[in-house]
Amino acid sequence: MKKEARVAFNKLKKLGCPVRESQPNYPDRGYFWIDAEVQESEGWLNYWSSDLFFGSDKLNKILASHGLYWEWYNSAYGCVYDG
């Protein structure tokens, strides 16, 4: 994981965002992913919510400040990539 992605990952994790490291054998899943199926995802992203479908402002600001963005891989998780 590149430095900017690692910093964003650690910052989000510290704030309680349910981030998970991607495995090297799944390069299409980005640097890391955000688990939308756990209770901790409330307030970060939710595929079924009109308010959080595009992610929270806090999530998007943190990622953007490190040159990253996220997008849905499926309704269970969003993957983080270079911006």
TAGIJO-V30642 format. One line per field, one symbol per residue. ss: DSSP state (a for helix, b for strand, c for the rest). psi: psi as a letter, one per 20 degrees, with the letter a starting at -180 (. if undefined). burial: 1 if it has 16 or more other C-alpha atoms within 10 Angstrom, else 0. Layout:
# TAGIJO-V30642
ss=???
psi=???
burial=???
This chain:
# TAGIJO-V30642
ss=ccaaaaaaaaaaaaccccbbbcccccaaabcbbbbcccaaacccccccccccccccaaaaaaaaaccbbbbbbbccbbbbbbc
psi=prghhgggghggghijpmqppqqhjmhijagrqpojjqhiipigqohjphhjhjrqggghggghijkrrqqpgaihqpqprq.
burial=00001001100100001110010000001111111100001011111000010110001001100101111100001111100
